[in-house]
Amino acid sequence: MRRRAVLASPALAAGASAQAQLQPQAQPQPQAPLTLSLATATAGGGFPAYGAAFAAAVTAADPTLIIEPRNTAGSLENVNLLAEGRVDLGLVAGETATAALASGRGTTLLFAMYAQPGLFGLRADHAARSIADLRGQRVAWGARGSGFVVLARQVMTGLGLDMERDFQGVLLDRAGDGPAMVMDGRVAALWGGGAGWPGFVAIARGPQGLRFIGPDAAERARILAADPALRPMALPSGSYPGQTAAVDSVGTWSLVLARPGLDEEVGYRLAAALHRARADLGTRLAQASETTAENTASAVTDPALIQPGVRRFLRGLGLLG
């Protein structure tokens, strides 16, 4: 026996339509709270200061994103922690960051941090006026595993100098130990870089003040010819108390990297929060004013190295093709 199709009457259909209109409209679901770990470096250095500002600014812009900074030995350890998936995000300096992105281990660029022109910081009353004057003297190169040590080696190698043979080099257990060693004369200089770097801030606030030594024009040309990964950079005037003129040098960009497999939507949320927080970041830490979408888009030559969600966000801003 054939079954006849049962059609709803006009009255029933109208009732169903009216009932549907009475149902509440679906509301956009709020973003689920998310906690992410961020590897920084040893206490007292620039990376922990940046990590604190980064975490506070991101959460202020998007309260559903909680960033937990963790002290580590620095860039070299952070690269391994990221590759092994033991942290979500990591701060990595210069050539170490570039090598990590090119390693094929799946680490990607989340955001550019800031430029780091490498410089020696000395007490203002120290007699040395050039890198040559520092040869044979005690120099604190930074914390073991720090990206600053890698940068120092690049710069010194470009000048034909050896960090151990031509200087009485000191590697620190904690970045925060360096300023006191400069101020009390245990070392002649502390290697570091960038605006607002805590080590240089501490020396500048000391009783003798702060003065910089960087490579001169001929030395810069020699360094850049030897290592094309480095870039000419300058420390702007007024970056530290008593600094009345810009200081020319060479250096690299430090980057925030993401672990392999970090979800695309997480990357997009982070990029959006950082873009909204750009003014707040600069207020919290002078160096962090360079943490911008524009600098991120130009930090690598291959957009495939950028975290997928960040890449999508940058394309939405018209910064990537």
FENCORQUI-V498948 format. One record per residue. N is the residue number from 0. SS is DSSP state (hx for helix, st for strand, lp for the rest). Layout:
n=N ss=SS
n=N ss=SS
//
This chain:
n=0 ss=lp
n=1 ss=lp
n=2 ss=lp
n=3 ss=lp
n=4 ss=lp
n=5 ss=lp
n=6 ss=lp
n=7 ss=lp
n=8 ss=lp
n=9 ss=hx
n=10 ss=hx
n=11 ss=hx
n=12 ss=hx
n=13 ss=hx
n=14 ss=hx
n=15 ss=hx
n=16 ss=hx
n=17 ss=hx
n=18 ss=hx
n=19 ss=hx
n=20 ss=hx
n=21 ss=hx
n=22 ss=lp
n=23 ss=lp
n=24 ss=lp
n=25 ss=lp
n=26 ss=lp
n=27 ss=lp
n=28 ss=lp
n=29 ss=lp
n=30 ss=lp
n=31 ss=lp
n=32 ss=lp
n=33 ss=st
n=34 ss=st
n=35 ss=st
n=36 ss=st
n=37 ss=st
n=38 ss=st
n=39 ss=lp
n=40 ss=lp
n=41 ss=lp
n=42 ss=lp
n=43 ss=lp
n=44 ss=lp
n=45 ss=hx
n=46 ss=hx
n=47 ss=hx
n=48 ss=hx
n=49 ss=hx
n=50 ss=hx
n=51 ss=hx
n=52 ss=hx
n=53 ss=hx
n=54 ss=hx
n=55 ss=hx
n=56 ss=hx
n=57 ss=hx
n=58 ss=hx
n=59 ss=hx
n=60 ss=hx
n=61 ss=lp
n=62 ss=lp
n=63 ss=lp
n=64 ss=st
n=65 ss=st
n=66 ss=st
n=67 ss=st
n=68 ss=st
n=69 ss=st
n=70 ss=lp
n=71 ss=lp
n=72 ss=lp
n=73 ss=lp
n=74 ss=hx
n=75 ss=hx
n=76 ss=hx
n=77 ss=hx
n=78 ss=hx
n=79 ss=hx
n=80 ss=hx
n=81 ss=hx
n=82 ss=hx
n=83 ss=lp
n=84 ss=lp
n=85 ss=lp
n=86 ss=lp
n=87 ss=lp
n=88 ss=st
n=89 ss=st
n=90 ss=st
n=91 ss=st
n=92 ss=st
n=93 ss=hx
n=94 ss=hx
n=95 ss=hx
n=96 ss=hx
n=97 ss=hx
n=98 ss=hx
n=99 ss=hx
n=100 ss=hx
n=101 ss=hx
n=102 ss=lp
n=103 ss=lp
n=104 ss=lp
n=105 ss=lp
n=106 ss=lp
n=107 ss=st
n=108 ss=st
n=109 ss=st
n=110 ss=st
n=111 ss=st
n=112 ss=st
n=113 ss=st
n=114 ss=st
n=115 ss=st
n=116 ss=st
n=117 ss=st
n=118 ss=st
n=119 ss=st
n=120 ss=st
n=121 ss=st
n=122 ss=st
n=123 ss=lp
n=124 ss=lp
n=125 ss=lp
n=126 ss=lp
n=127 ss=lp
n=128 ss=lp
n=129 ss=lp
n=130 ss=hx
n=131 ss=hx
n=132 ss=hx
n=133 ss=hx
n=134 ss=lp
n=135 ss=lp
n=136 ss=lp
n=137 ss=st
n=138 ss=st
n=139 ss=st
n=140 ss=st
n=141 ss=st
n=142 ss=st
n=143 ss=lp
n=144 ss=lp
n=145 ss=lp
n=146 ss=hx
n=147 ss=hx
n=148 ss=hx
n=149 ss=hx
n=150 ss=hx
n=151 ss=hx
n=152 ss=hx
n=153 ss=hx
n=154 ss=hx
n=155 ss=hx
n=156 ss=hx
n=157 ss=hx
n=158 ss=lp
n=159 ss=lp
n=160 ss=lp
n=161 ss=lp
n=162 ss=lp
n=163 ss=lp
n=164 ss=lp
n=165 ss=lp
n=166 ss=lp
n=167 ss=st
n=168 ss=st
n=169 ss=st
n=170 ss=st
n=171 ss=st
n=172 ss=lp
n=173 ss=lp
n=174 ss=hx
n=175 ss=hx
n=176 ss=hx
n=177 ss=hx
n=178 ss=hx
n=179 ss=hx
n=180 ss=hx
n=181 ss=hx
n=182 ss=hx
n=183 ss=lp
n=184 ss=lp
n=185 ss=lp
n=186 ss=lp
n=187 ss=lp
n=188 ss=st
n=189 ss=st
n=190 ss=st
n=191 ss=st
n=192 ss=st
n=193 ss=lp
n=194 ss=lp
n=195 ss=lp
n=196 ss=lp
n=197 ss=hx
n=198 ss=hx
n=199 ss=hx
n=200 ss=hx
n=201 ss=hx
n=202 ss=hx
n=203 ss=hx
n=204 ss=lp
n=205 ss=lp
n=206 ss=lp
n=207 ss=lp
n=208 ss=lp
n=209 ss=st
n=210 ss=st
n=211 ss=st
n=212 ss=st
n=213 ss=lp
n=214 ss=lp
n=215 ss=lp
n=216 ss=hx
n=217 ss=hx
n=218 ss=hx
n=219 ss=hx
n=220 ss=hx
n=221 ss=hx
n=222 ss=hx
n=223 ss=hx
n=224 ss=hx
n=225 ss=hx
n=226 ss=lp
n=227 ss=lp
n=228 ss=lp
n=229 ss=lp
n=230 ss=st
n=231 ss=st
n=232 ss=st
n=233 ss=st
n=234 ss=st
n=235 ss=lp
n=236 ss=lp
n=237 ss=lp
n=238 ss=lp
n=239 ss=lp
n=240 ss=lp
n=241 ss=lp
n=242 ss=lp
n=243 ss=lp
n=244 ss=lp
n=245 ss=lp
n=246 ss=st
n=247 ss=st
n=248 ss=st
n=249 ss=st
n=250 ss=st
n=251 ss=st
n=252 ss=st
n=253 ss=st
n=254 ss=st
n=255 ss=st
n=256 ss=st
n=257 ss=st
n=258 ss=lp
n=259 ss=lp
n=260 ss=lp
n=261 ss=lp
n=262 ss=lp
n=263 ss=hx
n=264 ss=hx
n=265 ss=hx
n=266 ss=hx
n=267 ss=hx
n=268 ss=hx
n=269 ss=hx
n=270 ss=hx
n=271 ss=hx
n=272 ss=hx
n=273 ss=hx
n=274 ss=hx
n=275 ss=hx
n=276 ss=lp
n=277 ss=hx
n=278 ss=hx
n=279 ss=hx
n=280 ss=hx
n=281 ss=hx
n=282 ss=hx
n=283 ss=hx
n=284 ss=lp
n=285 ss=hx
n=286 ss=hx
n=287 ss=hx
n=288 ss=hx
n=289 ss=hx
n=290 ss=lp
n=291 ss=lp
n=292 ss=hx
n=293 ss=hx
n=294 ss=hx
n=295 ss=hx
n=296 ss=hx
n=297 ss=lp
n=298 ss=lp
n=299 ss=lp
n=300 ss=lp
n=301 ss=lp
n=302 ss=hx
n=303 ss=hx
n=304 ss=hx
n=305 ss=st
n=306 ss=lp
n=307 ss=hx
n=308 ss=hx
n=309 ss=hx
n=310 ss=hx
n=311 ss=hx
n=312 ss=hx
n=313 ss=hx
n=314 ss=hx
n=315 ss=hx
n=316 ss=lp
n=317 ss=lp
n=318 ss=lp
n=319 ss=lp
n=320 ss=lp
//
